[in-house]
Amino acid sequence: MLKRFTVTNFASFKEEQIFDLTAGKTTVLKEHVSEFRDVNILKTGVVYGANASGKSNLIKAIDFAKNIIVNDLSGIDTYKKHFRLCDSSPKKQSSFEFEIEIDGQFYSYGFSAHLQKKEISEEWLFAIKKSGAKLIFERNGSEITLGTQLLAPETKSRFEIYSDDMKNQSSQLFLTEVASKELTLDAALIINNLFEWIKNKLVIIYPDDKFNGMRSINQDLAKTLTKYLTKFDTGVVEIDSIDEDFETGFKNIPAKVKSRIENDLLKNNADEIIIHGIGNNPQYLTVYKDSDGELKVRKLGLVHGKTIKETFELKDESDGTRRLLDFIPLISKFSLGFTIIIDEFDRSLHPKLTKEFFKLFYNVNDMNSQLIVTTHESTLLDLKLLRRDEIWFVEKGACDSSSLFSLNKFNERYDTKVEKAYLLGRYGAIPLFNDLGNEDGV
């Protein structure tokens, strides 16, 4: 689970900002909390703010750090990713830190980098225990200090070689380098587990991401989609497929695109290719070879009507139904210990549906999964639905730098009408409009 994320000098964040999912002392909505021996972690976080306040930049900061960890800083676009509204910012380090729970143990992992130079300047990994922080490794420039865990007799020489190798890899993280070795040593286990959590368990969804993890249309998928599309009252009563030959299914598609699809199937010797739309045409379809080797197209079909049933293509559905199809595959992850982060969660969704999705998360989540979203949907600001410590705000302050703060800061009573108070500006983080008056005859 994600306990805390810290960012400095990235996008609209100039000074250090902390997004903290450590649960407060309140005992309300206990099902929203995962309990550990020394600390409790929130399962949800909801971030509010005016347009351009920095909500999406918080998501981008987490994603940016993840990409550097999973890949390599040299291959990441770092151009003007620092805070750009201060002359000194380009010369300063940008820093990112995760505090993460894995198997009941907490770890602090982070790094600092000069983004313009594409150089890692600092990196650290500590195990956080009740007695204090225990060093696993720490990096300063090209020098790496190893903790006692990595200096055990059976691992010392190996990790000293890895450390020495990093002197020529200024854009590579030590964590990533060690994880790439796929060591089976006990000493390397936490490094491998931490890397795998960031790579595979931390899921980030942007507004234009499609059908997250949805695979070929089969009976199980159709059953799942039907269940939730019916629950959310979309008018869809059944999932079907529309099968066509290749030329018919792609009759309005440019010849170059069709040729590329054919070549991909042949070159990769694949049985099928899944396509999430072509251009601005919303589609979910599978191109496959039948038993005779002929190319066929299977499109997602959504059946409407209780008496007279009619099958519609995805392009004929509402934006809200299409957005739900982006989210439904995530539901299977609610009980598998994922941390799911969604930017602009409420886009194209009815307010009642956004509430229902959160309720579904709490009902399905029987493990330490998390759902973190940015949103403008004020109806979620209900202390019967969310705890005070789950509600966060972002607003622009001095130098147009974004700042993060929790509703907990205001010590509101549990019967407070938070939605009304927020819209009235009690907590800030709302748009302020200039009065244009009658300038220029307007």
Buried (B, 14 or more C-beta within 10 A) or exposed (E): BBBBBBBBBBBBBBBEBBBBBEBBEEEEBEEBBBEBEEBBBBBBBBBBBBEEBBBBBBBBBBBBBBBBBBBBBEEBEBEEBBBEEBEEBBEBBBBBBBBBBBEEBBBBBBBBBBBBEBBBBBBBBBBBEEEEEBBBBBBEEBEBEBBEBBBEEEBEEBBBEBBEEBEEBBBBBBBBBBBEEEBEBEBBEBBBBBBEBBBEBBBBBEBEEBBBEBEEBEEEBBEBBBEBBEEBEBBBBBBBBBBBEBEEBBEEBEEEEBEEBBEEBEEEEEEBBBBBBBEEEBBBBBBBBEEEEEBBBBBBBBBBEEEEEEBBBBEEBEEBBBBBBBBBBBBEBBEEBBBBBBBBBBBBBBEEBBBBBBEBBBEBBEBBBBBBBBBBBBBBBEBEBBBBBBBBBBBBEEEBBBBBBBBBEBEBEEEBEBBEBBEEEEBBBBEEEEEEEEEEEE
